[in-house]
Amino acid sequence: MNCRFAPLAVAFFSVLVVRPLRAAVENFKVTASHGVDTTSLESIVRDVTTQARAKTNDEKAVAIYEWLHRAIFHQAYPTENAPQSVGPLKLLNVYGWGLCGGQHTVLKALYETAGWECRYVGWSSPGHTTIEVKYDGKWHYLDVFLKCYFWAKDRSHIVSQEEIAADFSLVMDAVKDGRAAPSHLCCGDGAEGIITGVKSRKIAGDSKGWASVTWRDEGYSPKLRLPCGSSLRLEWKGEDKAWAGSGGAPKHSCGMKDFRNDPVLGPVFEHYGPRAWANGTFSYQPDFSQLADVADITLTDAKAAAGALTATGGKGVAIFRMPLPYAWVSADVKAVFAGEGALSISTDNGRTWKPCAAGDISKLVKQKYDVCIRAEFSKTLDSFAIKAVVEHNRGVLPYLKPGANSLTASTDAALPAGTSAAVKFAWQEANAPAKRPQFDGTGVTYGEEKSITRELTGTATTFAIQAGGNTPPKMRYVERSVRSKDTVK
């Protein structure tokens, strides 16, 4: 995801390019003992099935289904303008919402990653897109959109739609018999609709995705790269009107139905109201007197001197690379020049550039990921700073539970020389009434905000948090930052 000059720009400037040393921290992630690493389909399947201690294929299928039920909610299909697309990992990390075909495309991707064959099965009455997964020589039906699956009457396996069509009591008596999913039809759908749907089913087979959701991600990585001099804070709340896509607010169309009666999901989600978008803040202000900060800037006919970037030829050029795995919503840029100066922006990996002025560049970056800013200056660039709001899915963030928690901050490789990286985690302990009919926040009280900050050592740092209260804490934010420790000489 490195930004490169557009061909015309390369021809225009001097061929002398100062190649940057590596200072950015690659794949900077935070995982928790009660969370899942969502940087790949493989890590999701591994963590989910391990935490569930799943041994049989049915247990593994259920564990993946239950995790996905927690991670995503009902809303229109997420869409992006071409050539961008939305695949399973982007849907999970950025949006966290979708309709039946999109949600089941994510479930299908996870099941295929687990090594199983899958197929789409469409219903015409009511209109609905489902999947079935094949393992142990049988097809099995798990519906993460309607929130249901059904055990056979002898509890030997999860049944297929063909089995339901042959015996409707598999559905109609499931709750009474204790064979239904724990959050059975929790968004208000009826068992009768499953019967009519199964009767109208048509096997659609395999497909490279459904509607706007591709079967795998294209041109997207959920791995966070933080340049030196930057920080990213992901919050559990959303700011007013601060979502990346067009259209209305991305809120769960079923309100709080999917968790207010759920003793597993309810205590985790009730602090925040109906499921919706969440925001974070990316801040980047490199210090030109720091070696590592300068190392992350691509310089042409320029060098760092006396706390500024100084042109060494007719025109100095500095490119600031800021690829993020979360959709940009808004941004503000500041740049101070001595002499003539101009800014331009690229949102396509440096292939094309557009002139931009300092200040609000929200219209240029909205729903983009790979943002680069180019500064051209005749004398010096004295300072550069950008602050952006991003959209992300809080449903996949690491969270705490009452009691002992273990968190791990890690990177792909040892930290570059002269840099330090830190993680800050903030929460409020919560207490709820001993008896309550619903998990909707009623009667829950909160303590003062607590936080813990830890610096990385090596490629991974694990630390413990002891959380009080009698219900999962209200999470506030997780922040990652990278700073320089060496001064330019």
N, C-alpha and C positions, 0 to 999 in steps of 0.2 A: 504494500500500500504506500510505497514511497512516491512522493510527488516528483515529477520530472518536468523539465522545460518543454513547452510546446515547440515543435520544429522551427517555426519562424522566430521564436524568442531566442533559441540557441544560435541561429544565424546572426541575430541582431547584436548579441552581446559578445564580449571577448571570450575566447575559448578557454581562458584560465578559470578553472573551477576548483575551489577548495573543497575537497571531499570531507564530509563530516566524520568524526569519530563517533562510535556508538555511545550514546548516553541515555537514550530513551529506555524505559523499562518495558519489556515485551511480555504479553500475556500476564498482566498483573491482576491476579484474581484473589478473591476472598471466599472461603468456603467455611461452613459450620457443621457441627455434629448433627444438626437438625436441618441441614440444607443439602442442595445438590449442585454439583459443578455443571453448569449449562453451557460450557464452551464447546461441547461436541455432543452429537447423538450418542456416541459410545460412552462418554463420561456420565451422561444422564442415565442410561440403562444400567451401567455398572453401579452407580451410587444408589439408585432407587432400589434395585433388587438386593443389594448388600444390606442397606438399612432395614429393609423389610424382612431380611433373613429368609428370603424366598428360596425354596428348594425345588418344588415341582414347577412345571411349565405353567400350570394354572395359577399358582401363587405369583410367579413372575409377571404373567399377563395382568393380573389384578393389581399388583404393586405399581406397574407402569400406568395403568388406567387411573388409579386413585391419585397418583402424583399429578397427572395431567389435569384431573378434575380440580385440583388445588391451584394449578398454574395458570389456567385460562378461563375466560368467561364468555357469555353470549353477547355478541355485538355483530354488526355488519362486517363483511369481509374487509380486511385491511388491504389497501391498494397503494401502489406507488407508480409514478410516471416512468415509462420506459426510458432508459434501459434497466432501471432498477426493478427488482422483483422481491416478493416476500416468500421466503422458504420457511421450513419448520423452525430453525434456530432463530431467525429474525422475528417470527411470530411470537416465539417464547420470550425472547430477551427484550424486544422493543415494545411490542403491542400487547400481547397477553389476551387477545380477544379475536373472535371470528365466528362464523356460522358453521353449520353442520359439516359441510364438505371440507372446509378449512381445518376445523378441529380434528376431523378424522384423517386428514392428510398428515397432520403431525403425529397422531397415534399410529398411523400406518408406518411412518418413517421410523418411529421408535421400535415398533414390533419387527420391522424388517432388519433393523440394526441388531436386534436380539437374535436374528437368524431365522425368522419365520416368514412364510409366504403369506401375502395379504391380497384381498380383492375388495373393490368397491361394490356395494349392493345398493341400488337406488330404489326408493319407494315412490309410488305415484299417489297414494291415498293414506296419509297425508304426504305431501312432497317432502322428501327427506333423503339425505345421503348418509349411508352407513358404511362400515367396513366389516369384514370378517377376517380372522386370523387362523392360520392352520398350523397346528403342532400336535404331536402325539397321534398323527394320522387322522385328525378330525378338524372340521371348521368350528370356530367359536365366535359368538357375537357379544361384543362389549361396546356399548354406546356412550361415549364420553360427552355427547351433546345432550341427549335425553337423560343421562345419568342412570344407566341400568345395565345389569347383566344378570344371568339366571343360572343357578346350579341345577343339575339334573336331580330328579327326585331321589336317587340313591347317593347324591353328593359326589359322584365319581368324576364329574367334569363340568365345565361351563358349556351350556348348550349352544347350538347353532340356530339360525333362523329357520332352517328346514325342520329341525326338531320342534320348534315352536309351532310351525304351521301344521304339524301332525298332532300336536297336543297343546291346545291353548291354555290348559291348566298350569303348564310350566310357568306362564306369566301370571295368570289370574290368581293362583294360589301361592305365589312365591313369597309374599310378605308373611302370610299366615304360617307357611311352612318353614320360615327362616332361611329361604334360599335366595333372597334378593340382595342386591348391593347395599352397603350400609347407608348410602345417601340416595336411596331408591327414588327416582323421579322427583328429585328435590326442587326442581324449578317449576313444578306444577303440571307437567304432562300426565296423561292418563294411561292406564294399562290397556284400555280399549284401543287407543291409537296405535299401540305396538301391534296388536292383533291385526287391525286393518292394514297397517303398513307392511307387515310380514306377508300378508295375503297378496299384496300388490307388488311385491318385490321383483326386481329384475337384476340379474347379475351383470354388472358393468365391467367386471374384470380389472385388469391393471391399468394404470394411467400415470402420466408424469405430472401428477398434481390434480387439483380440483379448483375450478373457478380461478380466483386470483392467487392461490397458494400453490407454489411449485413443490414437486416431490422432494427436492433437495435445494439447499441454498445456492444461489448463483451470484458470484461477485460480492459476497458478504462473509465477514468473519466476526464472531462474537468475542474475539480475544482483544482485550484492552491494551493499547500501546500508549503510555504516558510519557511525553517529552519532559526533559528536565526543566523545572520551573513551573510545573503545572499541577493541578489537583482536579479530582472529579468527586463530587459529593452526590450520592444517590439517596433521595428521600423517599419515605413511604407515603407521602402526600402529593397531590397534584395542585399546581397553581391554576388560578382562574383562567380559563380559555387557552391554556398552554399545551395544546396537543399538536402533533406534527401534521396529521392528515387533514384533508378537507372534510366538510360536512359537520354534523353535530358532535357533541361531546361523546367520547367513547366510554359509556357507562353500561354496566351489566343490565340488560334489558329485563331481567327478572328481579331487579331490586336486591333484596337480601335473602330471597328464598333459598338459595343454594347453600347457605351456611348457618342461618339463624337457628335451625333445628338440628344441626350437625355437631355432635360433641367433640369431633376431631377438628374439623375446619373452623367451627364457630369461634372458639377462644383465640385462634390465630388471627382471624380476619375482622372480628367485631369492632375493633378499635377505630376502624377507618371508614365505616359506613359501607354503602354499596360498592362493589368492586368497580374500579375506574382506572383511568390513566394515572401515572405518577411522573414526577419530574426530578431532575437533578441539575446541578450547576457545574460546568466546566470552566476553570479559570487558568489562563496561561499568561505569565508575565516573565519572560526570560530576563535574567540579569546579565547584561553584556560584559560584566567584569568577572563572571564565573565561567570556568573552562567548560564544564559539562553543559551549561545552558547554551553556550555558543556552539558546542559540538553538535547539537541537534538542529542547527540552522544551516541550510545549504547556502554558501556564500559564493558569489561570483564577482571578481574584481573588488573585493572588500575584505576587511579584517577587523577583529576586535581590538580596540585600543582606547585607553583612558575611559572605560565604561561605556563606550559607544561602538557602533559599527561604522567604520570609516571607509569611504570609497578609495580604492587604490588606482583606479583607472578613470575613464571618462564618466562612467556611471556604475555605482555599486548596486548589487542586487542581493537581497536576502529572501529566502523562501522558508516560511514557517509551516511545518506539516502537522496537521491535527486530525488524523483519522480517528473516529470513535465508533464503537459498536452500537451506539444509541442514536436515534434520529434527532438531528438538530431542530429546535423549535424557533429560537431567536438568538441573536448575538449582537454585541456591541464591540467595535474595534477602536483602539486608540493608538496613534503613532505620532511621534514628535520628530521632526526633521530639522536639520540645519542646512540651509540651501534648498534646492528644489527636491521635491519628493512626491511619489505617486504610489498608489496601492492598486492591486488587481487580485482577483479571486478565482480559484479553480475548485470545482466540486466533482471533478471526474478524473482524479489521479493525475492532474497536471497536463491533461491532453489539450484542454482549451482554457482560455483565461478571459475574464471580463473586468473592465475597470471598475473600481469601487472607491467610494469616499470613506474616510473615517467616520465613525458613528454607527448608527443602526443599519446592519446588513441583513436583517431578519428575512427579507423577501428573497435574498440570494441563497440563503443556507437552509431554509425550511425543508424538512424531510430529507436532508442530505446526510452523508456520513463521512466522506473523504474530503474534508475541507483543507485547502491550502491558501495562505495569503502570501503574495509576493510584494515586497517593498523595493522600489527603485529610488536611489538618492544620489545627488550630485556631490554632497559633502559627507554628512553623517546622518545615521538614524540613531537618535539619542535614546528612544524607548519604544517598546511595542507591548501592547496588552490586548487580550480579548477575553470577554466573559460571555458565556453562552448558556442557554437553558436547553436541556435535552429531555426527550420522553423515553421512559423505560417501563418495564413490567415489574412492579413490586412483588408480584406473586412468585417470582423465582429467586428473590434475594435471600441471603442467609438470615435466619432469625433465631431468637432465643426462646427457651422454655424455662419455667421455674426450676431452680436447682443448678446442677453443674452443666456447663456448656464448654465446648472446645471449638476454637476458631483457628483457621490457618490462612495466612497470607503467603502467596507464592508467586514466583516468576519462572519463565522458561530457562533462564540462565542466571549465573551470579550477577549481582549488580555491577554495572560499569564502574570503573575506577573513578573516584571523586564524586560519587552520587550517594544519596541516602533516600530510602523509600519508607513510607510510614502508612499505617492504617489506623483510622479512628472509627470507633463504633459507638453509637449513642442510642439510649433506650430509656423508657420509664417503666418502673415496676408497677404491676397492677394487681388489684384485689377485687374479687367479685363475690356476690352473695353465695352462700353455700348452696342454696336451692334457687334455681331460676328457670322459668319455662322456656326462654329463648335466649340465643346468643346474639343480642342486638346492641350490646353496650349498656343496657339499663342496669343501674346500680354499681357499675364498675368505677373504682376510684384509682387515681394515679399518684405516684410519688414524684419527686423532683427528677429532672433529667439527669441521667448518669452517663458517663462516657469513659472509654479507655483508649489509649493510644499506644501503639507498639511499632518499633522500627524493625524492618526486615534484617535478618542475618542469614547470609548464604542465599540459597534459593527458596527457602521456606522458613517461616516462623509460626509456631503454634503457641497459643496462649489460652488461658482459662478465664471464664467469666462465671461467677456465681450469681445467679439472678434470684431475687426474692419475689414475694407475692405468691398468690395461690392460683394464678392464671397466666398464660404467656404474656410477657411484657409488651407494651406498645413500642414498636420500633420507631426510631427517629431517622437515622441515616447511617450510611457506611461511606467513609471517605478514604480515598487513596491519593497520595501525593508523592512527588519526586523532587528532590532539591539537590543543589550542588554543594560541595564541600571545599572546592579548590578555586582559588582566584587566578584570573589571567595575569601572567607576568609580563 
